[in-house]
Amino acid sequence: MTSKELLYVEDALGHECFMKTCSKKTSAQLTDPTLSSYIKELEQKHTDLFNKFLNLL
């Protein structure tokens, strides 16, 4: 892996971690159960993407 590719993966990891954290906080604050459930699904999706990027290293 080139240094440029490594920087891309590190940047993507940071973005996915941020999105996962935002999704988790948002789902905890929502009162609508349907919307909260959808945001939890997004949190899981970002967790999966984070793990995929991490496996590239």
N, C-alpha and C positions, 0 to 999 in steps of 0.2 A: 504494500500500500504506500502510495506516495505521500509526502507531507501535506500536499494540498487536499488529497482525499481524506487524510486523517483529520485535518481541520474541519472539513465538511461534516464528518461523522461526529466530531466533538460538538460542533454547533448544533447539529440535529438533536443530539442527546440533550443539550441544554434547553432547546425549544420544547421537546417532548416532556421533559421534566417540569417545565413551567406550565405547560398546558394541563398536565396531570394534576398539578397542585391547584391550579385555578378551577378545574372541574370539580375537584374534591371539595373545595371551599364553597363553591356555588351550590352544589347539590345539597350540602348541609344547611344552607341558608334558605332554600326554596320551601314554600309551604304546599305548592301544588305537587301531589305525588306523581302524576304522570310526567311532568316536566323534570322533576327530581330524578326519576327513573331514567329518563333519556340522558340527562347529564351524567349519571353514573355509568351508562353505556359508553359515553364519550370518554370518560375517565379510563375505563377498561381498554378502549381502543388505543388511547395514548400510552397506556402502560405496555400494551403489546408492541406498539411501534418502538417504544424506548428499548424494550428487550431485544427486538430485532436489530436495531442499530448497535446495541451493546455487543451482540453476538458477532458483529463484523470485526470487532477488535481482537 
